[in-house]
Amino acid sequence: MIEAGNNDLLVNLSWKNRCIKLLEQDEEKSCHAKDLKGKTNHLLKEKKELEDNLKLIEEEIKKALKQLKDIGNDVDAEKPLSSSLLKLYSLITKLTFDIENPANELKGYIAGNSLKTFQFDTDEHSQQFIIDSLWNLIETQLKPSSEKM
């Protein structure tokens, strides 16, 4: 009987230890769940802030696109004037510019007494050099034939 009592005692101790371990595990899981809930709430707040920021940025983009469109419309409205002005300059100076060139290349021709082409790399030559060269071309091409001799 003593052995049976010892066995019962061992079973009770073993059962008690299991219960304590289960309670400890439950407490750990509860703490972990609280921690996860806190992190989840933090991430949800951060997500909300990011979504709000995204909405603000999208609104700014819409405003910027509208302004860009308005500026484009303004430029389009000025094109006929620029085109007319360019035609007037061309009639007066006999200079014709090739506008299908890279931004750093100035190219065209002058049709006066003869046809003379020109081409300048704006990165290599100064603005003053280009202007002087064009004026020289205009002067030589528009002189009457009798003056050239």
C-alpha positions in Angstrom: 0.0 0.0 0.0 2.8 2.3 0.7 3.9 1.8 -2.8 0.5 2.6 -4.1 0.5 5.8 -2.0 3.9 6.7 -3.4 2.7 6.1 -6.9 -0.4 8.3 -6.3 1.9 11.0 -4.9 4.2 10.8 -7.9 1.2 10.9 -10.2 -0.1 13.9 -8.3 3.3 15.7 -8.4 3.6 14.9 -12.1 0.1 16.2 -12.7 0.7 19.3 -10.7 4.0 20.0 -12.6 2.1 19.6 -15.9 -0.5 22.0 -14.8 2.1 24.5 -13.7 3.9 24.2 -17.1 0.6 24.6 -19.0 -0.2 27.7 -16.9 3.2 29.1 -17.6 2.9 28.4 -21.3 -0.6 30.0 -21.3 0.8 33.1 -19.6 3.7 33.3 -22.1 1.2 33.0 -25.0 -1.0 35.6 -23.5 2.0 38.0 -23.2 3.0 37.2 -26.7 -0.6 37.8 -27.9 -0.6 41.2 -26.2 2.7 42.0 -27.7 1.5 41.0 -31.2 -1.7 43.0 -30.7 0.3 46.1 -29.8 2.5 45.6 -32.8 -0.5 45.1 -35.0 -2.1 48.3 -33.7 1.1 50.2 -34.3 1.3 48.8 -37.9 -2.3 49.7 -38.5 -1.7 53.3 -37.4 1.4 53.5 -39.5 -0.5 52.1 -42.5 -3.3 54.7 -42.0 -0.6 57.5 -41.8 1.0 56.2 -45.0 -2.4 56.0 -46.8 -3.1 59.6 -45.7 0.3 60.7 -47.0 -0.3 58.9 -50.3 -3.6 60.7 -50.7 -1.9 64.0 -50.1 0.8 63.2 -52.6 -1.7 62.1 -55.2 -3.6 65.4 -54.7 -0.3 67.3 -55.2 0.4 65.3 -58.3 -3.0 66.1 -59.7 -2.5 69.8 -59.0 1.0 69.7 -60.6 -0.4 67.9 -63.7 -3.1 70.5 -64.0 -0.6 73.3 -63.7 1.6 71.6 -66.3 -1.4 71.2 -68.6 -2.3 74.9 -68.1 1.3 75.9 -68.8 1.2 73.7 -71.9 -1.9 75.5 -73.1 -0.3 78.8 -72.5 2.7 77.8 -74.6 0.5 76.5 -77.3 -1.3 79.8 -77.4 2.0 81.5 -77.9 3.2 79.2 -80.7 1.5 81.2 -83.6 3.2 84.4 -82.4 6.5 82.6 -82.2 6.0 81.0 -85.6 5.0 84.4 -87.1 8.0 86.1 -85.5 10.3 83.3 -86.8 8.9 83.8 -90.4 9.4 87.5 -90.1 13.0 87.1 -89.1 13.5 84.6 -91.9 12.1 87.1 -94.4 14.3 89.9 -93.2 17.6 88.1 -92.7 17.1 85.3 -95.2 18.2 82.9 -92.5 16.4 79.6 -92.2 17.0 77.4 -89.2 16.7 73.7 -89.1 14.7 73.0 -86.0 15.0 69.2 -86.1 18.4 69.2 -84.4 19.7 68.4 -81.0 19.5 71.2 -78.4 23.2 71.9 -78.6 23.3 72.2 -82.4 22.4 75.3 -84.4 22.0 74.5 -88.1 20.4 76.1 -91.1 21.1 78.1 -94.3 21.0 81.6 -95.6 19.6 82.2 -99.1 20.8 85.4 -100.5 23.0 85.8 -103.6 23.8 82.2 -103.1 22.9 79.4 -100.8 25.3 79.1 -97.8 24.8 76.6 -95.0 25.9 76.9 -91.4 26.3 74.6 -88.4 27.4 75.5 -84.9 27.8 73.4 -81.8 26.6 75.6 -79.0 28.8 73.7 -76.5 32.0 74.4 -78.4 31.3 78.0 -79.5 30.3 81.0 -77.5 27.0 82.8 -78.1 28.9 85.9 -79.2 30.9 83.9 -81.8 27.7 82.4 -83.2 26.0 85.8 -83.4 29.0 87.4 -85.1 29.3 84.5 -87.6 25.6 84.7 -88.5 25.8 88.5 -89.0 28.8 88.1 -91.2 26.9 85.5 -93.3 24.0 87.8 -93.6 26.2 90.7 -94.6 28.0 88.7 -97.3 24.9 87.1 -98.7 22.8 90.2 -98.9 25.3 92.5 -100.5 24.4 93.5 -104.0 26.5 91.7 -106.6 28.3 94.8 -107.7 29.6 95.5 -104.2 31.2 92.1 -103.9 33.7 92.8 -106.7 
